[in-house]
Amino acid sequence: MTAFTLIDGSGGLRAVPLAEAPALAKPRHPLTSRVAYAAAHVVPKPFADNTPGEPAEIDWDATLAFRHHVWSWGLGVADAMDTAQRNMGLDAPATRELISRSAAEAASVGADLVVGVNTDHVGDESISLEAVIDAYKEQLHHAEDSGAGVVLMASRHLARAARNADDYCRVYREVLAAAGGPVVLHWLGTAFDPALAGYFGSDDTDAAAATLLQVIEHNRDKVQGVKMSLLDADAEISVRERLPESARMFTGDDFHYVGLIEGDERGHSDALLGAFAALAPNASAAIQALDRGDAAGYRDILGPTEALSQQVFAAPTYYYKTGVAFLSWLNGHQPAFQMVGGLHAARSLPHLSRIVELANASGALERPELAAARWHSLLTLNGVDVASAVTVTETEAPSDVEVLA
């Protein structure tokens, strides 16, 4: 097989040549110039009831093997985060088991793992601030008892209960006081979760950032950094430049990560990205280049992947998990294109087709022939005559970075 058949929004077909998989090497030593985590997804059993509202039935072999894949490239794993379908299908018992199992796997190989701590095991939509604090602490203790590092996620319950910035400061102060060590805070924007509007006490980014910085300043010994997921590079840089030296900025900006991670004379961001779950080899190779002082090599490797990530995270952004799982399937890391809660149906064929095209162009396909076979099987299942596509050269293919929903 030498070409991918692609489909557009009107059903038109064309074929583009398969690009060779890039010759990327796993690191021989730990990565040093940047700290990088890939926020990993979960793989359900393909024969399970993967429909909306049903409990998650996880394929633990495939799910944990994917984490070992990420670790093998020298990246850390951020588990039980949004990418793992928190608040979008991953129920509380599955979340607890995921944290316990991933922590045990990380310990078995001495790998780096952080996990999401939230309040989402509480069924009531609206609870008091005291109940928010207790809920956070319950998950915090489970994560720490499992041996994992902690990412203190943004809580929908806190967003509903807090009346002002002081309420956020109080909740974070009490939860951080209970932490056994420094944690990473997470500021998740409304593109990822509309229920988090007004987080940190304001819809104004500057005002909310001031509250975040106050939380960090008043709890320096318990905050190792913050992950910002606003898809706003200027806002991230503004906060980054005001962080105390003890705190890292972990970019969660899947649209602009190349420049944010490279940085400039004013500083750089580390990374905690859902995009890196789909791009572990590329991300690792790029950071290896930075370790060698080769900024141009870094840009050559990682730069082309940003257009792919922008497509995966296109609005509605919270469906990006579908693209991450899709690429995992194309690359042979799971047996079926299935997701908890039926989320594999959240993106259209033309959207997935554009992911295929950009992954092919950016070197994100680890096994191009397998990816082509799997993609064509999905097209055939949906009634597309793969053989009827007209082959076009790379120069004839669209050069824009159109985002297809």
C-alpha positions, -999 to 999 in steps of 0.1 A, spaced: 0 0 0 15 33 -11 -12 59 -6 -38 72 18 -73 78 5 -87 111 20 -122 123 21 -135 159 23 -168 174 37 -186 169 4 -175 133 0 -148 140 -25 -119 116 -25 -82 120 -33 -51 100 -25 -18 111 -12 15 91 -10 25 75 23 54 93 39 81 72 55 82 70 92 108 93 105 140 78 119 136 88 155 157 73 183 147 67 219 169 85 244 199 68 260 198 91 289 171 110 308 159 142 290 174 172 307 165 205 290 128 203 295 104 184 318 77 168 296 46 148 304 22 132 280 -14 132 292 -24 97 283 -58 83 273 -75 51 283 -84 21 260 -117 3 267 -124 -33 259 -136 -33 223 -165 -57 231 -177 -37 262 -208 -16 263 -189 15 252 -220 37 250 -229 70 267 -236 67 304 -223 32 309 -194 24 333 -159 23 318 -146 -12 311 -109 -7 306 -86 -29 286 -58 -27 312 -32 -45 291 -35 -20 262 -40 10 285 -9 2 306 12 -8 276 5 27 261 20 42 293 51 21 289 53 33 253 54 69 265 79 61 292 102 43 267 106 77 250 118 94 281 86 113 288 66 113 320 30 102 320 2 125 333 -26 101 340 -63 103 350 -64 138 334 -88 153 309 -73 132 281 -84 100 301 -120 113 298 -124 127 333 -159 142 334 -165 126 299 -170 89 306 -144 78 330 -164 70 362 -150 72 397 -142 35 403 -124 33 370 -104 65 378 -93 51 412 -82 19 396 -64 37 368 -44 57 393 -35 26 414 -25 5 384 -5 33 367 13 41 399 23 4 403 35 2 367 55 35 371 71 21 403 80 -11 385 102 7 360 112 38 379 92 60 356 77 95 362 40 97 368 16 124 380 -21 119 382 -52 142 383 -68 149 416 -103 164 413 -137 163 431 -156 145 403 -164 114 424 -191 135 441 -224 129 424 -241 161 435 -236 190 411 -236 217 438 -218 213 471 -204 236 498 -168 248 499 -162 226 528 -174 196 508 -152 206 479 -122 207 502 -130 172 516 -136 158 481 -102 171 469 -85 157 500 -101 122 494 -86 120 459 -54 136 470 -48 109 497 -56 81 473 -31 95 447 -4 100 473 -10 66 489 -6 50 455 28 66 451 19 91 423 27 127 420 -3 151 419 -19 175 395 -46 194 413 -72 197 386 -97 225 382 -130 215 399 -165 220 384 -178 219 420 -154 247 431 -164 268 400 -200 265 411 -195 270 448 -169 298 449 -183 334 451 -151 353 447 -113 350 445 -110 346 483 -130 314 481 -105 300 456 -76 310 478 -92 294 509 -99 261 491 -65 258 476 -48 268 508 -65 240 528 -61 214 501 -24 222 496 -18 221 534 -30 185 533 -6 175 504 25 155 513 46 173 488 46 199 460 19 195 434 11 209 400 -19 232 397 -41 231 366 -59 261 350 -82 246 324 -99 270 300 -135 270 288 -125 256 254 -118 224 272 -146 226 298 -173 253 295 -184 245 331 -152 261 344 -161 296 333 -150 322 358 -124 300 374 -101 316 399 -129 341 405 -132 360 372 -139 357 335 -111 383 330 -79 364 323 -56 390 340 -78 391 372 -79 353 373 -42 351 368 -36 374 397 -56 350 420 -36 320 406 -3 338 413 -15 346 448 -23 310 455 12 300 443 29 328 463 11 319 495 18 282 492 53 281 476 64 250 494 34 230 481 34 241 445 60 228 421 43 244 390 12 252 371 -2 238 339 -20 264 318 -45 252 293 -61 284 279 -48 281 243 -35 317 248 3 319 244 5 355 255 -15 348 287 8 318 295 40 338 290 26 366 312 20 342 341 52 324 334 73 355 338 57 362 372 61 328 387 85 324 417 117 306 408 105 276 426 76 270 403 76 257 367 52 266 339 39 235 322 23 244 289 -10 229 283 -14 249 250 -19 223 223 -20 251 197 13 269 204 35 245 223 65 246 198 74 282 206 64 280 242 86 251 250 116 264 230 112 298 247 136 327 244 159 348 265 130 356 288 123 319 296 105 288 284 77 264 294 80 228 303 52 206 289 22 186 301 2 180 270 -25 158 256 -9 163 222 22 145 234 2 113 240 -2 112 202 34 125 195 56 108 221 84 99 196 84 133 180 83 151 213 111 130 227 133 135 197 127 172 197 137 176 233 167 154 227 177 180 201 173 208 227 195 187 251 222 188 224 217 226 220 202 221 185 173 245 184 169 242 147 167 205 149 140 208 176 119 231 154 124 207 124 111 178 143 83 193 164 73 223 143 53 202 117 33 185 144 16 217 156 -8 219 126 -18 183 134 -24 192 170 -45 222 160 -67 198 140 -69 173 168 -79 201 193 -102 220 169 -135 233 183 -153 218 201 -119 213 217 -132 189 244 -136 162 217 -98 162 212 -97 129 230 -112 113 199 -82 123 179 -58 111 205 -74 76 206 -77 76 167 -39 82 163 -32 56 190 -52 31 169 -36 41 137 -1 36 153 -10 1 166 -12 9 203 -48 -4 206 -67 -31 188 -99 -11 180 -110 25 175 -133 24 205 -136 49 234 -153 49 268 -188 63 265 -189 60 227 -167 91 223 -151 75 192 -181 89 173 -175 125 183 -156 135 152 -166 133 115 -148 112 88 -136 144 71 -121 156 104 -104 123 109 -92 124 73 -75 157 79 -58 142 110 -45 113 88 -32 138 62 -14 160 87 -1 130 107 14 116 74 29 150 66 44 156 100 60 123 107 35 113 134 27 79 120 50 52 135 39 25 111 25 42 80 14 10 62 -6 -2 92 -21 33 96 -32 32 60 -47 -3 63 -66 7 94 -78 40 80 -90 24 48 -109 -2 68 -127 26 86 -135 43 53 -148 10 38 -170 4 69 -186 37 62 -193 29 25 -163 47 9 -149 32 -22 -112 36 -13 -99 24 -47 -118 52 -66 -96 80 -51 -74 99 -76 -37 102 -65 -23 137 -62 13 147 -56 23 164 -24 26 197 -43 -10 193 -56 -25 187 -22 -41 215 -2 -13 236 15 -35 254 40 -41 242 75 -79 241 73 -95 228 105 -123 205 98 -148 198 125 
